Structures are given as structure tokens and as C-alpha cells.
Amino acid sequence: MLDQQEKLWDYDAVEPGQTGPTTEVKITEDNIAQYALLAQNPDPRFQRPGVSLEYDGAMLAMPTMVITYAPLLREDIAEANGFVAQERSATNRSQTPFAKCEIRWWGPVKAGDTITGSRRVLEKYDRRGSKFVTFRVEAANQHGEKVAEYDYTCIFGYAQGSKTVPQTPGSAQPQPLTGNPGGQELALASSAIVSFDALSEGTQLATMSVSESQEIINRKSDFRLSGAPNPINIHNNEEFARKNIFSGTVSSGPAAMSYLDQMLQKSFPLSAFYQGGQLLMRAIEPFRAGDTVTFQGEVTAKNAKSACRIVECRIKGINQRGDLVNLSDAKLMLLE
């Protein structure tokens, strides 16, 4: 029986407009590099300053790092409104997992910046019997300039029951990156960048394959720049995860977005994100330990009528079993 003193923040208790506390995070070269390594990104632009030719060689954060330096913290939103989040419940603990996320950027974030994050419930809705809650998180720098925001949708009720664990599990055993082994020079991800004029509808983007291991998933789960860690979740605790909708541990949605970010950087410069870019990713199937997902995409539209030339892309993440793991749309801004 649910403890009467525990006001659970379930779907019925969530209301649009509920807010959480603001956060403040100092961006450093070290946490930029740590995030990139956890994203399995060896690009030296994220390991030391002076490598990138963009933004006068400043060490910039990977665009999707916004989800880490301005985190969602739904547990803190629940607490600020007098409730206990389902993830922290002592009597009815459950997970409200990732469904989709859309990020929008307006300016670069670099080492030395201080980012203030604010968060609130944007909306909740019922679709085909499943219940969803969307949160909006905004990030502003030390000058009060809004640099990014994202809308993050969680599943608060799943109509179809639990997903089954695949009969043929993945067998990949990737090793986490630990820096620059042997002092070898790492190649820039931007080596395949294409020009706006060379693109057309149907142009194939550079592909990228990435594998997960439970160790990598655990390290991502533990990495935080703000907010208290959640020691028991569907990413790092097999027993708890089996009781939730994915029937086992899975990689997080933000982790998959960091891989998508890296894949797009093989075809587009960082400025394409930071001068008004957008990225929407929808989770379709779980990304499990041992799986290898290949991100492949194509240009779906281009527009040269605005000051910044707009390129729209559709990207599919497909695992080694042929399952569609995620489906994404990007809108990237290229200079004339």
C-alpha cells in the first residue's frame, strides 16, 4: 500500500507550469573533454583548445552537452512542487523514460562560460493510451543570453506493457576512450564537411556506427555537472530495469543524441548547430549493451532564401538486428 505521506508525482499530479530550481554550471575544458569521451568522440576539438578553426580556436562544448550542463532534473521539479518523483519513490519506484527530445541552439557554449539552467513542465498528453509529459529546459550564459533550449518528453504511462529483450543479444564489447593513447594525433571529425552548393535533396550524409557496453552506459549515468545522482535507474541497475518497460538496462536518450550529434559533425561545422540549428530525436527501440547502431542520413530539403542557408536532414539509427532504434530530424544553418 502506498505510504499516505508520500505524494507521488504521477501523471495525474503533473501540471503544466510546474517549475524546478535554477542551476548554475561553469563550463571548463575538463568537463567538455569528459563529456566528449563519454560520447565516444575522439575529435581533438573537444580535448584541447586551439584545434578548431571555428570561433577563434576556442574549446567549444559538443552541442548536445546542453542536456548535461542544463539538465532536466525532473526529480527536483517534483520536490519543488511538494511531490516525490517516481524515480525516488520509497514505496512505488518506477521510471519515466525518454521518448523524444528536440534541442534548439542560438549561440556557442565554450570553456569559461557559466550557464544558468531553468526548467518547467511544458505540457502533458495522452496518445493511444500512453501518457507523456514534456519538459522545457532553457540555458542562458553569464551575459544573460539564451544559448539553447530543449523540450524533453518522458513516458509516464505505457499502454503496450513491457518490451521483450531480443532473443539475439548484441555481442559488441567497446572499450571507453580514456584520452589520446600513445600520443597519437586524432583526426578531426570535420574532414568530410560538404558545402551548401554540393548538397541536394537525397544527398547521403557521412555514416557512423557506435557500440555500447554496460560499462559505458554506467559511466554516462554517473556523469553529472548539476543535481544529485540517481543510484538506481534503468541504465545502471539490471534488477530495477527488468521491472520497467524495457525489461533490462538500456542506454539513455541523451547518450544516443550525443552519438547523433557526433555523426552530423562529420558533414557539418559546429556553427551549423550554434547559429540557429535544431535537432529532434525520437526513441523507437531500446539501445542495449552489446548493440551496435549505425546512424545514416540524407538531406531532405535545402533553402537558400534566408541569410543563413538551411539544410534539413532525416537520420535513422539502425542496430545490428535491423531494428530502427531512433528516428531524427535536423535543421542546420550554413553561412553563405
Secondary structure as GFF3:
##gff-version 3
##sequence-region A 1 336
A	DSSP	beta_strand	8	9	.	.	.	ID=ss1
A	DSSP	beta_strand	23	26	.	.	.	ID=ss2
A	DSSP	alpha_helix	29	38	.	.	.	ID=ss3
A	DSSP	three_ten_helix	44	46	.	.	.	ID=ss4
A	DSSP	three_ten_helix	54	57	.	.	.	ID=ss5
A	DSSP	three_ten_helix	63	65	.	.	.	ID=ss6
A	DSSP	alpha_helix	66	69	.	.	.	ID=ss7
A	DSSP	alpha_helix	74	80	.	.	.	ID=ss8
A	DSSP	beta_strand	84	85	.	.	.	ID=ss9
A	DSSP	three_ten_helix	86	88	.	.	.	ID=ss10
A	DSSP	beta_strand	98	105	.	.	.	ID=ss11
A	DSSP	beta_strand	114	127	.	.	.	ID=ss12
A	DSSP	beta_strand	130	140	.	.	.	ID=ss13
A	DSSP	beta_strand	146	157	.	.	.	ID=ss14
A	DSSP	three_ten_helix	181	183	.	.	.	ID=ss15
A	DSSP	three_ten_helix	189	192	.	.	.	ID=ss16
A	DSSP	beta_strand	208	211	.	.	.	ID=ss17
A	DSSP	alpha_helix	214	222	.	.	.	ID=ss18
A	DSSP	alpha_helix	238	242	.	.	.	ID=ss19
A	DSSP	alpha_helix	253	265	.	.	.	ID=ss20
A	DSSP	alpha_helix	270	274	.	.	.	ID=ss21
A	DSSP	beta_strand	278	283	.	.	.	ID=ss22
A	DSSP	beta_strand	292	303	.	.	.	ID=ss23
A	DSSP	beta_strand	309	319	.	.	.	ID=ss24
A	DSSP	beta_strand	324	334	.	.	.	ID=ss25
###
